[in-house]
């Protein structure tokens, strides 16, 4: 998709994009969950926790994956960070719905 749109100079971006996409798709519902957690459940600190978890996981994985794999490693690290943030958001949401979070 990238070379036909932007030319052969951008061919190297196709693989990192493909590696990043699963994380982006997994993180898509998090926006809705975070709005629910922050506004409806009045728990903005839990939304902050979701973001911090994603940040820490992304940073840690970046340190491990970027040196040996470059842009592909950065894409994988970001996808893993998105996944971690997504899992954290779903856990917070499900605990709020069940009433487990005080």
C-alpha positions as CSV (number, residue, x, y, z in Angstrom):
1,X,0.0,0.0,0.0
2,X,2.8,2.4,0.8
3,X,4.9,2.2,-2.4
4,X,2.0,2.7,-4.7
5,X,0.9,5.8,-2.7
6,X,4.3,7.3,-1.9
7,X,6.8,5.7,-4.2
8,X,9.6,3.2,-3.9
9,X,11.6,5.5,-1.6
10,X,9.1,4.6,1.1
11,X,9.1,0.8,0.6
12,X,11.0,0.3,3.9
13,X,8.0,1.8,5.8
14,X,5.7,-1.0,4.8
15,X,7.0,-3.6,7.2
16,X,6.9,-1.4,10.3
17,X,3.4,-0.3,9.4
18,X,2.3,-3.9,9.1
19,X,3.8,-4.7,12.5
20,X,2.2,-1.6,14.1
21,X,-1.3,-2.2,12.8
22,X,-2.4,-5.1,15.2
23,X,-1.6,-2.9,18.2
24,X,-3.5,0.1,16.7
25,X,-6.5,-2.1,16.1
26,X,-6.3,-3.6,19.6
27,X,-6.1,-0.1,21.1
28,X,-9.0,1.3,19.2
29,X,-11.7,0.5,21.8
30,X,-9.6,2.0,24.6
31,X,-10.6,5.5,23.7
32,X,-14.2,4.6,24.5
33,X,-13.3,2.7,27.6
34,X,-11.2,5.6,28.9
35,X,-14.0,8.1,28.4
36,X,-16.3,5.7,30.3
37,X,-13.7,5.3,33.1
38,X,-12.9,9.0,33.3
39,X,-16.4,10.6,32.8
40,X,-19.1,8.1,33.5
41,X,-17.3,6.3,36.4
42,X,-15.6,9.5,37.5
43,X,-12.2,7.8,37.8
44,X,-9.8,9.8,35.8
45,X,-6.8,8.4,37.8
46,X,-7.6,5.0,36.4
47,X,-7.4,6.4,32.9
48,X,-4.1,7.9,33.8
49,X,-3.0,4.4,35.0
50,X,-3.9,2.9,31.6
51,X,-1.7,5.5,29.9
52,X,1.2,5.0,32.2
53,X,1.1,1.3,31.8
54,X,1.2,1.7,28.0
55,X,4.0,4.2,28.3
56,X,6.1,2.0,30.6
57,X,5.7,-1.1,28.5
58,X,6.4,0.8,25.3
59,X,9.5,2.4,26.7
60,X,10.8,-0.9,28.1
61,X,10.2,-2.8,24.9
62,X,11.7,0.0,22.9
63,X,14.9,-0.3,24.8
64,X,15.0,-4.0,24.1
65,X,13.7,-4.1,20.5
66,X,14.9,-0.9,18.7
67,X,18.7,-1.5,18.9
68,X,18.6,-4.9,17.1
69,X,15.6,-4.3,14.9
70,X,15.4,-0.6,14.2
71,X,12.1,0.7,12.9
72,X,10.5,-2.7,12.9
73,X,11.5,-3.0,16.6
74,X,9.9,0.4,17.3
75,X,6.7,-0.7,15.6
76,X,6.6,-4.0,17.6
77,X,7.4,-2.2,20.9
78,X,4.6,0.3,20.2
79,X,2.1,-2.5,19.3
80,X,3.0,-4.3,22.5
81,X,2.5,-1.1,24.5
82,X,-0.9,-0.5,22.8
83,X,-1.8,-4.1,23.8
84,X,-0.8,-3.6,27.4
85,X,-2.7,-0.3,27.6
86,X,-5.7,-2.1,26.0
87,X,-5.6,-4.9,28.6
88,X,-5.3,-2.4,31.4
89,X,-8.3,-0.5,30.2
90,X,-10.4,-3.7,29.9
91,X,-9.4,-4.8,33.4
92,X,-10.3,-1.4,34.8
93,X,-13.5,-1.3,33.0
94,X,-14.6,-4.8,34.0
95,X,-13.7,-4.2,37.6
96,X,-15.6,-0.9,37.6
97,X,-18.7,-2.6,36.1
98,X,-18.5,-5.4,38.7
99,X,-18.0,-2.9,41.5
100,X,-14.6,-4.4,42.5
101,X,-12.8,-1.0,42.4
102,X,-13.3,1.2,45.4
